[in-house]
């Protein structure tokens, strides 16, 4: 994937949309947190002014991201581009669901 927009030096971010018909529910949040913990970079997800740690399933659920929600994924750290690509791909692939 091409390099995404930078907000701060070293920070990468990309917009995503929740395409799953049930939204970003508990199981998806768990899978997303598991994916995020595979990277050493700091990864966050923002919905409006609410920003959470993508490595925390409980924080992800507090976003209440329903189908069609517009989110921003950000990553900062040594493997930020790979982390961002992986999380964006997770959203593009319907949060790991059929």
Helices and strands as residue ranges (DSSP letters): E 11-17, H 26-36, E 42-47, E 50-53, H 57-61, E 70-76, H 80-92, G 94-96
